[in-house]
Amino acid sequence: MKVVFSSLFKSDLLEAQARYSAISQKLGDDFHERVKEAIRTVMMRYGGDHVGPHLQHAGGLSDTAAGRRTYVEYLGWLAEDEPGRKAR
């Protein structure tokens, strides 16, 4: 199954991955894997042509640039180690 992102969303994802990779390569790799897994889950549950179900499941985020940016930050937070998440 091929997944196509808008260029803006893809750019946001790559920017976030680069930010986490700058901190630690493992953190960047973990972020990448979390994004892939989230996409797989959405595609398995809802099929194609759905842009925003994952946004709804991440706290009711809107399908806007700001909502997608917040989702990328959320995925980054998930990619952090557990003590890092608890510290926030």
Backbone bond lengths (Angstrom), bond angles and torsions (degrees), N, CA, C in turn:
res aa  C-N    CA-C-N  psi(-1)  N-CA   C-N-CA  omega(-1)  CA-C   N-CA-C  phi
1 M - - - 1.431 - - 1.528 107.96 -
2 K 1.314 115.23 130.61 1.457 120.15 179.58 1.524 109.48 -97.19
3 V 1.324 115.86 132.15 1.458 122.13 178.55 1.519 107.56 -110.77
4 V 1.314 115.64 129.77 1.460 120.94 -179.73 1.526 108.59 -117.19
5 F 1.322 116.03 125.83 1.457 121.71 177.61 1.519 109.44 -102.90
6 S 1.302 115.55 156.44 1.459 118.58 170.24 1.522 107.08 -65.84
7 S 1.316 116.51 154.50 1.465 119.18 -179.19 1.522 111.28 -62.81
8 L 1.326 117.27 -33.83 1.466 120.55 178.91 1.524 111.26 -66.62
9 F 1.339 116.77 -45.85 1.462 120.13 -179.63 1.528 110.45 -65.09
10 K 1.328 116.28 -42.62 1.465 119.79 178.82 1.528 110.08 -62.17
11 S 1.320 116.32 -41.33 1.459 120.76 177.84 1.526 110.92 -61.45
12 D 1.341 116.96 -42.80 1.465 120.98 177.71 1.525 111.48 -61.15
13 L 1.340 116.40 -42.68 1.469 120.31 179.45 1.527 111.08 -63.59
14 L 1.329 116.50 -46.04 1.466 119.99 -179.25 1.527 111.40 -65.39
15 E 1.314 116.57 -37.42 1.465 120.77 177.26 1.531 110.66 -63.94
16 A 1.312 116.04 -43.93 1.466 119.85 179.17 1.526 110.67 -64.80
17 Q 1.328 116.74 -42.53 1.462 119.44 179.21 1.528 110.25 -62.25
18 A 1.320 117.30 -41.16 1.465 120.36 178.71 1.528 110.95 -63.55
19 R 1.327 116.23 -39.47 1.469 120.51 178.63 1.523 110.76 -61.56
20 Y 1.333 116.63 -45.15 1.462 119.68 -179.87 1.523 111.48 -71.37
21 S 1.328 117.11 -35.12 1.463 120.30 178.24 1.527 111.22 -65.65
22 A 1.339 116.40 -31.73 1.468 119.85 178.50 1.524 110.75 -65.68
23 I 1.316 116.32 -30.62 1.467 120.89 177.34 1.515 109.65 -75.70
24 S 1.337 114.93 -48.00 1.461 120.85 -178.08 1.527 108.17 -162.58
25 Q 1.322 116.69 133.46 1.463 119.71 178.89 1.528 110.84 -59.56
26 K 1.328 116.76 -38.33 1.464 120.37 178.36 1.527 110.84 -62.60
27 L 1.319 116.84 -41.37 1.457 120.59 178.54 1.528 110.46 -62.87
28 G 1.323 117.52 -42.56 1.462 121.07 176.99 1.518 111.78 -63.65
29 D 1.326 116.93 -42.98 1.473 120.84 178.18 1.529 110.97 -64.84
30 D 1.327 116.66 -41.48 1.466 120.65 177.97 1.524 110.98 -62.28
31 F 1.321 116.53 -41.72 1.468 120.80 177.68 1.524 110.12 -59.90
32 H 1.323 116.33 -46.83 1.464 121.50 179.74 1.533 110.63 -58.28
33 E 1.318 116.50 -45.88 1.462 120.61 -179.48 1.529 111.54 -65.20
34 R 1.336 117.37 -39.52 1.471 120.74 178.15 1.525 111.09 -62.46
35 V 1.334 116.06 -41.49 1.471 120.05 178.51 1.523 109.53 -63.06
36 K 1.330 116.83 -46.90 1.471 119.82 179.51 1.520 111.12 -58.82
37 E 1.326 117.15 -44.08 1.465 120.88 -178.81 1.527 110.89 -65.99
38 A 1.322 117.20 -40.76 1.471 120.25 178.44 1.525 110.39 -62.73
39 I 1.309 116.69 -41.18 1.468 120.81 179.48 1.522 110.19 -65.82
40 R 1.322 116.45 -45.21 1.477 119.61 178.08 1.522 111.03 -57.59
41 T 1.319 116.90 -44.50 1.463 121.53 -179.14 1.520 110.79 -61.92
42 V 1.321 117.11 -46.73 1.464 120.79 179.46 1.523 110.30 -61.82
43 M 1.311 117.49 -44.20 1.466 120.61 -177.96 1.532 110.88 -66.40
44 M 1.326 117.45 -38.28 1.463 119.91 179.41 1.527 111.13 -67.83
45 R 1.315 117.09 -38.90 1.465 120.79 -176.73 1.515 113.16 -78.44
46 Y 1.341 116.09 -38.60 1.458 119.00 -169.74 1.519 114.72 -119.43
47 G 1.321 118.69 -5.92 1.456 119.99 -178.68 1.515 112.01 76.73
48 G 1.306 115.73 -167.27 1.462 121.49 -176.19 1.511 113.36 -83.89
49 D 1.296 114.41 178.83 1.461 123.74 176.53 1.527 113.98 61.42
50 H 1.289 117.01 23.83 1.464 120.21 176.62 1.512 108.21 -112.21
51 V 1.288 116.13 119.07 1.456 119.98 -179.20 1.516 110.95 -91.65
52 G 1.320 117.41 -36.61 1.437 118.35 -166.69 1.508 121.22 -116.14
53 P 1.352 122.82 2.12 1.475 118.86 -177.98 1.520 113.18 -57.83
54 H 1.319 116.80 -37.63 1.463 119.54 -179.94 1.524 111.14 -64.94
55 L 1.327 116.10 -29.87 1.466 119.50 177.31 1.523 110.50 -68.20
56 Q 1.317 116.68 -40.36 1.460 120.81 177.89 1.525 110.93 -62.75
57 H 1.322 117.17 -39.96 1.460 121.54 -177.85 1.523 112.46 -75.95
58 A 1.318 116.84 -12.43 1.465 120.47 179.28 1.521 110.71 -99.56
59 G 1.316 116.59 30.99 1.461 119.69 176.22 1.508 114.31 106.32
60 G 1.336 117.17 20.87 1.458 120.01 176.76 1.519 113.51 72.59
61 L 1.333 116.49 33.43 1.465 119.53 179.01 1.524 109.98 -69.48
62 S 1.311 116.79 147.41 1.460 120.85 179.32 1.521 110.06 -82.61
63 D 1.329 116.37 155.42 1.456 121.99 179.99 1.532 108.69 -85.50
64 T 1.313 114.51 69.04 1.459 123.37 178.58 1.522 107.60 -131.59
65 A 1.313 116.18 173.02 1.470 119.27 178.12 1.528 110.54 -58.12
66 A 1.327 116.48 -42.37 1.472 119.96 179.79 1.530 111.13 -65.73
67 G 1.332 117.44 -41.73 1.461 120.98 178.59 1.511 111.82 -63.52
68 R 1.339 116.54 -42.09 1.468 120.14 179.01 1.520 110.68 -67.34
69 R 1.336 117.08 -38.34 1.467 120.46 177.71 1.533 110.42 -63.04
70 T 1.318 116.09 -42.80 1.461 120.37 178.28 1.520 110.21 -63.04
71 Y 1.336 116.94 -38.67 1.464 120.95 178.29 1.527 110.60 -63.02
72 V 1.326 117.44 -42.14 1.466 120.90 178.14 1.524 109.86 -61.82
73 E 1.335 117.00 -41.32 1.468 120.49 177.04 1.527 110.61 -63.41
74 Y 1.323 116.41 -39.19 1.468 121.73 178.14 1.532 110.12 -62.22
75 L 1.324 117.11 -44.67 1.464 120.12 178.83 1.528 110.65 -63.30
76 G 1.323 116.05 -37.23 1.464 119.52 176.18 1.510 111.61 -63.71
77 W 1.320 115.60 -41.18 1.465 120.21 177.26 1.529 109.74 -61.29
78 L 1.332 117.12 -41.63 1.466 119.70 177.98 1.521 111.87 -63.47
79 A 1.330 116.02 -31.44 1.462 119.96 -177.86 1.527 112.56 -75.94
80 E 1.334 116.81 -15.57 1.466 119.84 178.47 1.526 109.64 -67.37
81 D 1.297 114.46 159.81 1.462 118.01 174.69 1.535 108.82 -69.79
82 E 1.309 116.84 158.72 1.463 121.57 -174.97 1.529 113.51 -58.60
83 P 1.338 120.29 -43.60 1.470 118.42 177.94 1.529 112.04 -60.43
84 G 1.344 117.25 -34.64 1.461 120.32 177.74 1.516 111.80 -64.84
85 R 1.325 117.41 -38.09 1.467 121.13 178.62 1.526 109.94 -69.08
86 K 1.324 117.47 -39.83 1.457 120.47 -178.19 1.520 111.95 -69.14
87 A 1.320 117.01 -25.76 1.458 120.74 -178.97 1.520 112.33 -71.23
88 R 1.327 117.57 -20.48 1.472 120.89 -178.30 1.475 112.26 -83.99
